[in-house]
Amino acid sequence: MAVKLINQRFVDGFLTLIQPIVNLLIGLNVHPHAVTVAGLILSIFSGLQFYRGNLVWGGAILVLSGICDVLDGRLARTTNKVSKKGALFDSSIDRYTEVFVFMGLAAYYSPRAGWIVALMIFALGGSLLTSYVRARAEGLGIECKVGIMQRPERLAYLSAGAVFSFIWDGLMIIAVAIVAIFANITAVQRIIHSFKNGGE
């Protein structure tokens, strides 16, 4: 059984909770790409709040960006607007959202300690590599959705670390460390999976 960093009941409850929003967007005839772009804009604002040291606000806005990331996919599937171009657009925008978030965090922590910035870069590298390995593997005809920490988990841990940083701002660094470790583990898991299932 695969290890999960987010309980499936939580995931199912969240999807049930946002379904009325999906229905509303369908009624308004909103295109999935518009939701994707909204998520990107929110991630920029999230990164700006992190840069300014407003970790709680940055985390709250990141939650909204993450919701958009879920909404666009469900909206596309529900309205039968799933396409290869849409998948490429969504995946590309997702990478930029992570860059903006980590860039804001790195800028905020850079005056404190260089090792924290290095940790941010390692976390971002793991996040991007996780997505790259999947894309490269699937381009070679190998299904590659395995891994302990995918994008929803990364967003969840970063958002939680930021939102609860009012208790202790070290929680943000711990959240980034968790992402750094497990995102890179996921990238390795996907590389190994691809080696085992890629044939000669």
Helices and strands as residue ranges (DSSP letters): H 8-27, H 32-51, H 55-78, H 84-109, H 114-139, H 151-163, G 164-166, H 170-197
